[in-house]
Amino acid sequence: MLADPARWSNAYSQLSSVAPEASLHLAVLDFYLTQEWYSLAQQTGAENCSAFYLDRSTVHHINSGTLQHTLRKWLLLPQQGVVKQCPILFIEGHDEGTHHKLVLLDYVANRVFLFGASGLHGDDTLYAQWNNNRLWNAICHEFGWVRHNQKPSAFQLDWIQVCESSQLPANI
């Protein structure tokens, strides 16, 4: 999968963002996290990982209903059998923006965590705006996981990113 030029060419074209005082381009970060996850999955076996990482392209295809292969194939999981419930991680954001969110879908706790959501929000507004459980439900369906009667609770956590370090108090 990583050898596909469509996967790595965008990250390669943005390598200049890997420099002091530059904002790391989302394509580079996503490719790096994807490569790290696949390395771990190949070493330990994907079914033994404590979480799964989905690259942005896969998340887009799941949300749009255009995933060409099964999610099991993308995650290097056996095509048959039970997939243990574990967190799903991915980055949500746009290439042209500098503010991205790390999203963690916790199926066991029935919770969604959005790290880097620009302030703590007391409701699920931000989560509902961009996802509204499409991805959550598609993954449940793909793996045969039983859905809770209630929608997942979303927690939007302000996670100050390096590019925003000027917002930190001076005494830190």
C-alpha positions as CSV (number, residue, x, y, z in Angstrom):
1,M,0.0,0.0,0.0
2,L,2.7,2.5,0.9
3,A,4.5,1.9,-2.4
4,D,1.5,3.3,-4.3
5,P,2.6,6.7,-5.7
6,A,-0.8,8.2,-4.9
7,R,0.1,7.5,-1.2
8,W,3.6,8.9,-1.0
9,S,3.9,11.5,-3.7
10,N,2.0,14.1,-1.9
11,A,4.1,13.6,1.3
12,Y,7.2,13.7,-0.8
13,S,6.3,17.0,-2.5
14,Q,5.8,18.5,1.0
15,L,9.1,17.5,2.5
16,S,10.2,21.1,2.7
17,S,7.7,21.4,5.6
18,V,10.0,19.2,7.7
19,A,12.2,22.1,8.8
20,P,12.8,24.2,11.9
21,E,10.0,26.8,12.4
22,A,7.9,25.3,9.6
23,S,4.4,23.9,10.1
24,L,4.6,20.2,9.3
25,H,2.3,19.5,6.3
26,L,-0.6,17.1,7.0
27,A,0.4,14.8,4.1
28,V,3.9,14.3,5.7
29,L,2.4,13.6,9.1
30,D,-0.2,11.2,7.8
31,F,2.3,9.3,5.7
32,Y,4.7,9.0,8.7
33,L,2.0,7.7,11.0
34,T,0.7,5.3,8.4
35,Q,4.2,4.0,7.8
36,E,4.8,3.6,11.6
37,W,1.5,1.7,12.0
38,Y,2.3,-0.7,9.1
39,S,5.8,-1.3,10.5
40,L,4.3,-2.2,13.9
41,A,1.5,-4.3,12.4
42,Q,4.0,-6.3,10.3
43,Q,6.3,-6.9,13.3
44,T,3.6,-7.9,15.9
45,G,0.7,-8.9,13.7
46,A,-2.1,-6.4,13.1
47,E,-4.5,-8.4,15.2
48,N,-2.1,-8.0,18.2
49,C,-2.0,-4.1,17.9
50,S,-3.7,-2.2,20.7
51,A,-5.1,0.3,18.2
52,F,-5.5,0.7,14.4
53,Y,-4.4,3.8,12.4
54,L,-6.3,4.8,9.3
55,D,-4.7,7.1,6.8
56,R,-6.8,10.1,5.6
57,S,-7.4,8.5,2.2
58,T,-8.9,5.4,3.8
59,V,-11.1,7.5,6.1
60,H,-12.3,9.6,3.1
61,H,-13.2,6.4,1.1
62,I,-15.0,4.9,4.1
63,N,-17.0,8.1,4.6
64,S,-17.9,8.3,0.9
65,G,-18.7,4.6,0.5
66,T,-16.0,4.1,-2.1
67,L,-13.5,1.9,-0.3
68,Q,-12.1,-0.5,-3.0
69,H,-11.1,-3.3,-0.6
70,T,-12.2,-4.4,2.8
71,L,-11.0,-2.5,5.8
72,R,-9.5,-5.8,7.0
73,K,-7.2,-5.8,3.9
74,W,-6.1,-2.2,4.5
75,L,-5.3,-3.0,8.1
76,L,-3.6,-6.3,7.3
77,L,-6.1,-8.3,9.3
78,P,-7.3,-11.8,8.6
79,Q,-10.3,-11.8,6.2
80,Q,-12.3,-14.1,8.5
81,G,-12.8,-14.3,12.2
82,V,-13.5,-11.8,15.0
83,V,-11.7,-8.5,15.1
84,K,-11.1,-7.4,18.7
85,Q,-12.6,-4.1,19.5
86,C,-9.8,-1.5,19.9
87,P,-9.4,2.2,19.3
88,I,-9.2,3.6,15.8
89,L,-6.9,6.6,15.3
90,F,-6.7,9.0,12.4
91,I,-6.0,12.6,11.6
92,E,-8.8,14.9,10.5
93,G,-7.9,18.1,8.6
94,H,-7.4,19.6,5.2
95,D,-4.1,20.0,3.4
96,E,-4.4,23.8,3.1
97,G,-5.1,24.3,6.8
98,T,-2.6,24.2,9.7
99,H,-4.9,23.1,12.4
100,H,-5.5,19.3,12.5
101,K,-7.3,17.0,14.9
102,L,-6.2,13.6,16.1
103,V,-9.3,11.6,16.4
104,L,-9.6,8.5,18.6
105,L,-12.7,6.3,18.2
106,D,-13.0,4.2,21.4
107,Y,-15.6,1.5,20.7
108,V,-15.3,-0.2,24.1
109,A,-16.1,3.0,26.0
110,N,-18.5,4.3,23.3
111,R,-16.5,7.6,23.1
112,V,-14.9,9.8,20.5
113,F,-12.0,12.0,21.5
114,L,-10.9,14.9,19.3
115,F,-7.5,16.2,20.3
116,G,-6.7,19.7,19.0
117,A,-10.3,20.9,18.7
118,S,-9.4,24.6,19.5
119,G,-10.9,24.8,22.9
120,L,-13.0,22.6,25.1
121,H,-16.6,22.4,24.0
122,G,-19.3,21.2,26.3
123,D,-21.3,19.5,23.5
124,D,-20.8,17.3,20.4
125,T,-21.2,20.2,17.9
126,L,-17.8,20.0,16.2
127,Y,-17.9,16.2,16.0
128,A,-21.5,16.3,14.6
129,Q,-20.5,18.9,12.0
130,W,-17.8,16.9,10.2
131,N,-18.7,13.2,10.9
132,N,-22.1,12.6,12.5
133,N,-21.2,8.9,13.1
134,R,-20.8,7.8,9.5
135,L,-17.3,6.5,10.1
136,W,-18.2,5.0,13.5
137,N,-21.1,3.1,12.0
138,A,-19.2,1.9,8.9
139,I,-16.3,0.5,11.0
140,C,-18.8,-1.3,13.3
141,H,-20.5,-2.8,10.3
142,E,-17.2,-3.8,8.6
143,F,-15.9,-5.6,11.7
144,G,-19.3,-6.9,12.9
145,W,-19.0,-5.0,16.2
146,V,-22.2,-4.5,18.1
147,R,-23.3,-0.9,18.2
148,H,-24.3,0.6,21.5
149,N,-27.9,1.8,21.8
150,Q,-26.6,5.3,22.4
151,K,-24.5,7.3,20.0
152,P,-20.9,7.7,21.2
153,S,-20.1,10.7,23.4
154,A,-17.7,13.1,21.9
155,F,-15.0,14.9,23.9
156,Q,-13.4,17.8,22.2
157,L,-10.1,18.5,23.9
158,D,-7.9,21.5,23.4
159,W,-4.5,20.1,22.6
160,I,-2.1,22.9,21.9
161,Q,0.0,22.1,18.8
162,V,3.6,23.0,18.4
163,C,2.8,25.7,15.9
164,E,0.6,27.3,18.6
165,S,3.2,27.1,21.4
166,S,3.1,30.9,21.6
167,Q,-0.2,30.4,23.4
168,L,1.4,28.7,26.3
169,P,1.7,30.5,29.6
170,A,5.3,32.0,30.1
171,N,5.9,29.9,33.3
172,I,5.8,26.6,31.5
